[in-house]
Amino acid sequence: MSLNVLVVDDSLFMRSLLTKIFTKSSKIDGITEAIDGQSAIDQYQKERPSLVTMDIDMPGMKGLDAAKKIMVINPKAKIVMVTSANKTEMRSEAEKIGSGGYITKPFDAERINEVINALA
């Protein structure tokens, strides 16, 4: 199974890191990037990726809000929330909206691959 991934993060470094990890996976067919919540929604509507990694804390529209809107577009969307804050309330909120996972920064390729395998 090949996955198309939308990587959403306001940090160029984090987008580049995730893209580099995804590029090495044989399960990833294509990668698109977005820099904030609104561009994530726009890219999701355009590309219809099979997996979204969504930073929670971004300027403008926050990741949880963007994820909620994507879930309205497609209730079966697979969204993995990515954050530097390992707060229980954020994790609970991510689970409530139907998030497919939760990754805490800093992360490594092994953790990302675990998520890919779980959702593939």
Backbone as a printed PyTorch tensor [residue, N CA C, xyz], in Angstrom:
tensor([[[  0.8390,  -1.1870,   0.0000],
         [  0.0000,   0.0000,   0.0000],
         [  0.8790,   1.2440,   0.0000]],

        [[  0.5870,   2.1680,  -0.8940],
         [  1.3320,   3.4260,  -0.9590],
         [  0.5220,   4.5350,  -0.3150]],

        [[  1.1940,   5.3540,   0.4660],
         [  0.5490,   6.4690,   1.1440],
         [  1.0230,   7.7880,   0.5690]],

        [[  0.1110,   8.7270,   0.4680],
         [  0.4520,  10.1080,   0.1780],
         [  0.3170,  10.8560,   1.4900]],

        [[  1.3150,  11.6620,   1.8080],
         [  1.3730,  12.3130,   3.1120],
         [  1.3430,  13.8280,   2.9650]],

        [[  0.5940,  14.4690,   3.8430],
         [  0.6040,  15.9270,   3.9810],
         [  1.2860,  16.2360,   5.3020]],

        [[  2.4210,  16.9330,   5.2440],
         [  3.1920,  17.3090,   6.4260],
         [  2.8740,  18.7630,   6.7430]],

        [[  2.2880,  19.0130,   7.9240],
         [  1.8810,  20.3580,   8.3210],
         [  2.6600,  20.7940,   9.5490]],

        [[  3.4630,  21.8450,   9.3880],
         [  4.2320,  22.3960,  10.5090],
         [  4.7040,  23.7800,  10.1110]],

        [[  4.6560,  24.7310,  11.0370],
         [  5.1260,  26.0760,  10.7290],
         [  6.6550,  26.1470,  10.6980]],

        [[  7.3310,  25.1490,  11.2250],
         [  8.7910,  25.1170,  11.2460],
         [  9.3330,  24.4010,  10.0100]],

        [[ 10.1170,  25.1210,   9.2220],
         [ 10.7450,  24.5220,   8.0400],
         [ 11.6140,  23.3330,   8.4440]],

        [[ 12.3210,  23.4640,   9.5590],
         [ 13.1720,  22.3750,  10.0240],
         [ 12.3580,  21.1070,  10.2720]],

        [[ 11.2250,  21.2350,  10.9670],
         [ 10.4010,  20.0590,  11.2730],
         [  9.7830,  19.4620,  10.0120]],

        [[  9.3190,  20.3240,   9.1050],
         [  8.7800,  19.8000,   7.8360],
         [  9.8620,  19.0400,   7.0790]],

        [[ 11.0550,  19.6050,   7.0370],
         [ 12.1660,  18.9550,   6.3310],
         [ 12.5360,  17.6270,   6.9780]],

        [[ 12.5560,  17.5930,   8.3100],
         [ 12.8900,  16.3680,   9.0330],
         [ 11.8650,  15.2690,   8.7420]],

        [[ 10.5830,  15.6100,   8.8470],
         [  9.5340,  14.6160,   8.5620],
         [  9.5760,  14.1680,   7.1050]],

        [[  9.7710,  15.1120,   6.2020],
         [  9.8390,  14.7700,   4.7780],
         [ 11.0090,  13.8230,   4.5210]],

        [[ 12.1390,  14.0840,   5.1480],
         [ 13.3140,  13.2170,   4.9880],
         [ 13.0170,  11.8040,   5.4880]],

        [[ 12.3670,  11.7020,   6.6360],
         [ 12.0100,  10.3900,   7.1840],
         [ 11.0290,   9.6770,   6.2570]],

        [[  9.9990,  10.3920,   5.8000],
         [  9.0000,   9.7850,   4.9190],
         [  9.5900,   9.3590,   3.5870]],

        [[ 10.5380,  10.1310,   3.0760],
         [ 11.1560,   9.8170,   1.7900],
         [ 11.8580,   8.4630,   1.8310]],

        [[ 12.3560,   8.0710,   2.9880],
         [ 13.0700,   6.7970,   3.1240],
         [ 12.1300,   5.6010,   3.2610]],

        [[ 10.8350,   5.8460,   3.4540],
         [  9.8790,   4.7540,   3.6250],
         [  9.3670,   4.2760,   2.2710]],

        [[  9.3760,   2.9730,   2.0840],
         [  8.8720,   2.4010,   0.8320],
         [  7.3460,   2.4950,   0.7470]],

        [[  6.6890,   2.8070,   1.8660],
         [  5.2270,   2.9010,   1.8710],
         [  4.7290,   4.2770,   1.4460]],

        [[  5.6260,   5.2500,   1.3530],
         [  5.2410,   6.6190,   1.0230],
         [  5.4470,   6.8650,  -0.4630]],

        [[  4.3770,   7.2820,  -1.1190],
         [  4.4020,   7.5080,  -2.5550],
         [  4.5910,   8.9860,  -2.9000]],

        [[  4.0390,   9.8750,  -2.0800],
         [  4.1440,  11.3060,  -2.3500],
         [  4.0260,  12.1100,  -1.0730]],

        [[  4.6490,  13.2890,  -1.0690],
         [  4.6480,  14.1490,   0.1190],
         [  4.3100,  15.5730,  -0.2970]],

        [[  3.3700,  16.1770,   0.4280],
         [  2.9990,  17.5770,   0.2480],
         [  3.2020,  18.2620,   1.5910]],

        [[  3.5210,  19.5550,   1.5630],
         [  3.7380,  20.2870,   2.8060],
         [  2.7860,  21.4690,   2.9130]],

        [[  2.4860,  21.8390,   4.1560],
         [  1.6960,  23.0310,   4.4530],
         [  2.3050,  23.6940,   5.6850]],

        [[  2.1790,  25.0290,   5.7610],
         [  2.8650,  25.7680,   6.8270],
         [  1.9600,  26.2300,   7.9610]],

        [[  0.6410,  26.0510,   7.8060],
         [ -0.2790,  26.4530,   8.8750],
         [ -1.6080,  25.7420,   8.6780]],

        [[ -2.5210,  25.9780,   9.6140],
         [ -3.8010,  25.2800,   9.5950],
         [ -4.6190,  25.5090,   8.3390]],

        [[ -4.7270,  26.7640,   7.9090],
         [ -5.5400,  27.0550,   6.7220],
         [ -4.9330,  26.4340,   5.4640]],

        [[ -3.6160,  26.5230,   5.3170],
         [ -3.0010,  25.9130,   4.1280],
         [ -3.1110,  24.3880,   4.1950]],

        [[ -3.1620,  23.8320,   5.4040],
         [ -3.3660,  22.3860,   5.5470],
         [ -4.7330,  21.9790,   5.0040]],

        [[ -5.7470,  22.7450,   5.3580],
         [ -7.1020,  22.4650,   4.8630],
         [ -7.1430,  22.5830,   3.3430]],

        [[ -6.5520,  23.6550,   2.8210],
         [ -6.5210,  23.8640,   1.3710],
         [ -5.8030,  22.7160,   0.6610]],

        [[ -4.6470,  22.3210,   1.1880],
         [ -3.8850,  21.2260,   0.5730],
         [ -4.6290,  19.9000,   0.7100]],

        [[ -5.3050,  19.7010,   1.8390],
         [ -6.0580,  18.4620,   2.0190],
         [ -7.1570,  18.3580,   0.9620]],

        [[ -7.8770,  19.4440,   0.7580],
         [ -8.9540,  19.4290,  -0.2350],
         [ -8.4190,  19.1800,  -1.6430]],

        [[ -7.2520,  19.7230,  -1.9190],
         [ -6.6530,  19.5920,  -3.2520],
         [ -6.0490,  18.2070,  -3.4830]],

        [[ -5.2910,  17.7200,  -2.5000],
         [ -4.5020,  16.4960,  -2.6730],
         [ -5.1680,  15.2200,  -2.1560]],

        [[ -6.0550,  15.3360,  -1.1780],
         [ -6.6910,  14.1840,  -0.5250],
         [ -5.6540,  13.1380,  -0.1020]],

        [[ -4.6800,  13.5370,   0.7330],
         [ -3.6430,  12.5930,   1.1580],
         [ -4.2180,  11.4830,   2.0310]],

        [[ -3.5040,  10.3720,   2.0810],
         [ -3.9480,   9.2560,   2.8990],
         [ -3.4960,   9.3950,   4.3530]],

        [[ -2.5530,  10.3110,   4.6210],
         [ -2.0600,  10.5360,   5.9680],
         [ -1.6670,  12.0020,   6.1210]],

        [[ -1.9970,  12.5860,   7.2720],
         [ -1.6220,  13.9670,   7.5930],
         [ -0.8630,  13.9570,   8.9020]],

        [[  0.3060,  14.6170,   8.9360],
         [  0.9570,  14.8870,  10.2140],
         [  0.7050,  16.3620,  10.4870]],

        [[  0.1370,  16.6590,  11.6430],
         [ -0.3240,  18.0230,  11.9440],
         [  0.3040,  18.5300,  13.2310]],

        [[  1.1130,  19.5920,  13.1040],
         [  1.6450,  20.2570,  14.2900],
         [  0.4620,  20.8750,  15.0350]],

        [[  0.4600,  20.7970,  16.3340],
         [ -0.6540,  21.3370,  17.1150],
         [ -0.5450,  22.8430,  17.2880]],

        [[  0.6530,  23.3150,  17.6050],
         [  0.8240,  24.7330,  17.9200],
         [  1.4490,  25.4830,  16.7530]],

        [[  0.5970,  26.1970,  16.0070],
         [  1.0440,  26.9950,  14.8660],
         [  0.3940,  28.3660,  14.9440]],

        [[  1.0350,  29.3830,  14.3390],
         [  0.3930,  30.7010,  14.3040],
         [ -0.8790,  30.6470,  13.4520]],

        [[ -1.7910,  31.5490,  13.7300],
         [ -3.0510,  31.5370,  12.9860],
         [ -3.9160,  30.3870,  13.4760]],

        [[ -4.4340,  29.6180,  12.5420],
         [ -5.2770,  28.4810,  12.9010],
         [ -4.4370,  27.3660,  13.4960]],

        [[ -4.7760,  26.9520,  14.6930],
         [ -4.0550,  25.8810,  15.3800],
         [ -4.3130,  24.5290,  14.7140]],

        [[ -3.4140,  23.5990,  14.9560],
         [ -3.5070,  22.2790,  14.3490],
         [ -4.7610,  21.5070,  14.7160]],

        [[ -5.1920,  21.6040,  15.9830],
         [ -6.4090,  20.8990,  16.3760],
         [ -7.6290,  21.4390,  15.6400]],

        [[ -7.6780,  22.7620,  15.4430],
         [ -8.7980,  23.3560,  14.7110],
         [ -8.7850,  22.9220,  13.2460]],

        [[ -7.5940,  22.9100,  12.6520],
         [ -7.4810,  22.4680,  11.2560],
         [ -7.8600,  20.9950,  11.1320]],

        [[ -7.4290,  20.1830,  12.0890],
         [ -7.7640,  18.7610,  12.0620],
         [ -9.2740,  18.5520,  12.1460]],

        [[ -9.9410,  19.3230,  12.9990],
         [-11.4000,  19.2310,  13.1050],
         [-12.0540,  19.5270,  11.7630]],

        [[-11.5680,  20.5540,  11.0750],
         [-12.1580,  20.9200,   9.7750],
         [-11.8740,  19.8570,   8.7120]],

        [[-10.6970,  19.2670,   8.7670],
         [-10.3840,  18.1860,   7.8260],
         [-11.2830,  16.9860,   8.0990]],

        [[-11.5630,  16.7050,   9.3660],
         [-12.4400,  15.5820,   9.7020],
         [-13.8780,  15.8200,   9.2300]],

        [[-14.2800,  17.0820,   9.1020],
         [-15.5900,  17.3930,   8.5310],
         [-15.5710,  17.0840,   7.0310]],

        [[-14.4670,  17.4370,   6.3690],
         [-14.3180,  17.1540,   4.9360],
         [-14.3080,  15.6560,   4.6950]],

        [[-13.5600,  14.9330,   5.5430],
         [-13.4490,  13.4830,   5.4100],
         [-13.3540,  12.8510,   6.7950]],

        [[-14.4590,  12.3430,   7.3130],
         [-14.4630,  11.7490,   8.6560],
         [-13.5100,  10.5620,   8.8160]],

        [[-13.0290,  10.0090,   7.7110],
         [-12.0970,   8.8790,   7.7740],
         [-10.6470,   9.3130,   7.5880]],

        [[-10.3920,  10.6180,   7.5840],
         [ -9.0280,  11.1270,   7.4190],
         [ -8.1210,  10.5710,   8.5120]],

        [[ -6.9000,  10.2490,   8.1500],
         [ -5.9150,   9.7560,   9.1100],
         [ -4.9780,  10.9070,   9.4280]],

        [[ -5.1080,  11.4300,  10.6390],
         [ -4.3280,  12.5860,  11.0670],
         [ -3.5310,  12.2130,  12.3070]],

        [[ -2.2400,  12.4500,  12.2470],
         [ -1.3570,  12.2240,  13.3850],
         [ -0.9380,  13.5840,  13.9100]],

        [[ -1.2580,  13.8550,  15.1530],
         [ -0.9120,  15.1330,  15.7570],
         [  0.5350,  15.0920,  16.2330]],

        [[  1.2600,  16.1900,  15.9820],
         [  2.6720,  16.2870,  16.3430],
         [  2.8430,  17.5290,  17.2130]],

        [[  3.4940,  17.3660,  18.3660],
         [  3.6450,  18.5080,  19.2630],
         [  4.8800,  18.3790,  20.1470]],

        [[  5.3470,  19.5100,  20.6110],
         [  6.4520,  19.5020,  21.5750],
         [  5.9130,  19.4400,  22.9990]],

        [[  4.6180,  19.6200,  23.1560],
         [  3.9960,  19.5860,  24.4870],
         [  3.2950,  18.2510,  24.6920]],

        [[  3.7200,  17.5160,  25.6860],
         [  3.0970,  16.2300,  25.9680],
         [  2.0620,  16.4240,  27.0730]],

        [[  1.0060,  17.1630,  26.7480],
         [ -0.0220,  17.4720,  27.7290],
         [ -1.2130,  16.5460,  27.5560]],

        [[ -1.7160,  16.0600,  28.6670],
         [ -2.8300,  15.1230,  28.6450],
         [ -4.0570,  15.7190,  27.9680]],

        [[ -4.3570,  17.0130,  28.2240],
         [ -5.5550,  17.6020,  27.6260],
         [ -5.4410,  17.7100,  26.1080]],

        [[ -4.2220,  17.9640,  25.6000],
         [ -4.0390,  18.0110,  24.1390],
         [ -4.2280,  16.6300,  23.5370]],

        [[ -3.6850,  15.6420,  24.1950],
         [ -3.8330,  14.2680,  23.7100],
         [ -5.3150,  13.8670,  23.7200]],

        [[ -6.0350,  14.2280,  24.7660],
         [ -7.4680,  13.9290,  24.8470],
         [ -8.2360,  14.6210,  23.7440]],

        [[ -7.9230,  15.8830,  23.4990],
         [ -8.5940,  16.6380,  22.4360],
         [ -8.3120,  16.0130,  21.0720]],

        [[ -7.0640,  15.6010,  20.8490],
         [ -6.7000,  14.9560,  19.5840],
         [ -7.4860,  13.6580,  19.4010]],

        [[ -7.6280,  12.8960,  20.4650],
         [ -8.3860,  11.6420,  20.3890],
         [ -9.8670,  11.9030,  20.1260]],

        [[-10.4200,  12.9620,  20.7260],
         [-11.8360,  13.2970,  20.5370],
         [-12.1670,  13.6010,  19.0850]],

        [[-11.2370,  14.2430,  18.3780],
         [-11.5310,  14.6040,  16.9830],
         [-11.2680,  13.4490,  16.0300]],

        [[-10.7370,  12.3490,  16.5510],
         [-10.5160,  11.1800,  15.7040],
         [ -9.1010,  11.0600,  15.1760]],

        [[ -8.1670,  11.7270,  15.8380],
         [ -6.7710,  11.6560,  15.4290],
         [ -6.2920,  10.2120,  15.4300]],

        [[ -5.4830,   9.8780,  14.4380],
         [ -4.9660,   8.5190,  14.3160],
         [ -3.7240,   8.2740,  15.1470]],

        [[ -3.2370,   9.2910,  15.8350],
         [ -2.0460,   9.1100,  16.6430],
         [ -1.5590,  10.4380,  17.1910]],

        [[ -0.5290,  10.3450,  17.9990],
         [ -0.0130,  11.5160,  18.6820],
         [  1.4850,  11.2960,  18.8460]],

        [[  2.2890,  12.1940,  18.3090],
         [  3.7410,  12.0790,  18.3900],
         [  4.2850,  13.3070,  19.0980]],

        [[  5.1550,  13.0750,  20.0740],
         [  5.7670,  14.1620,  20.8160],
         [  7.1700,  14.4400,  20.2710]],

        [[  7.4570,  15.7290,  20.0260],
         [  8.7940,  16.1370,  19.5950],
         [  9.7060,  16.1460,  20.8160]],

        [[ 10.9690,  15.8640,  20.7070],
         [ 11.6240,  15.3810,  19.4900],
         [ 11.2740,  13.9120,  19.2600]],

        [[ 11.2260,  13.5310,  18.0300],
         [ 10.9030,  12.1580,  17.6690],
         [ 12.0210,  11.6280,  16.7910]],

        [[ 11.9680,  10.3340,  16.5280],
         [ 12.9690,   9.7420,  15.6540],
         [ 12.2750,   8.9730,  14.5390]],

        [[ 13.0660,   8.5430,  13.5810],
         [ 12.5240,   7.8340,  12.4220],
         [ 11.7770,   6.5770,  12.8370]],

        [[ 12.2590,   5.8920,  13.8620],
         [ 11.6110,   4.6630,  14.3080],
         [ 10.1740,   4.9330,  14.7670]],

        [[  9.9720,   6.0010,  15.5260],
         [  8.6270,   6.3440,  16.0120],
         [  7.7140,   6.7150,  14.8410]],

        [[  8.2290,   7.4690,  13.9000],
         [  7.4420,   7.8460,  12.7210],
         [  7.0560,   6.5910,  11.9350]],

        [[  7.9840,   5.6770,  11.7600],
         [  7.6870,   4.4470,  11.0300],
         [  6.6700,   3.5800,  11.7550]],

        [[  6.6870,   3.5910,  13.0810],
         [  5.6640,   2.8680,  13.8530],
         [  4.2700,   3.4100,  13.5070]],

        [[  4.1680,   4.7250,  13.4440],
         [  2.8800,   5.3560,  13.1240],
         [  2.4570,   5.0190,  11.7030]],

        [[  3.3890,   5.0890,  10.7550],
         [  3.0820,   4.7540,   9.3700],
         [  2.5570,   3.3160,   9.2870]],

        [[  3.2580,   2.4000,   9.9410],
         [  2.8480,   1.0000,   9.8950],
         [  1.4970,   0.7730,  10.5460]],

        [[  1.2100,   1.4900,  11.6070],
         [ -0.0800,   1.3460,  12.2900],
         [ -1.2360,   1.8470,  11.4320]],

        [[ -0.9780,   2.8720,  10.6270],
         [ -2.0470,   3.4660,   9.8260],
         [ -2.1220,   2.9240,   8.4020]],

        [[ -1.0800,   2.2550,   7.9650],
         [ -1.0470,   1.7520,   6.5730],
         [ -1.9820,   0.5910,   6.3750]]])
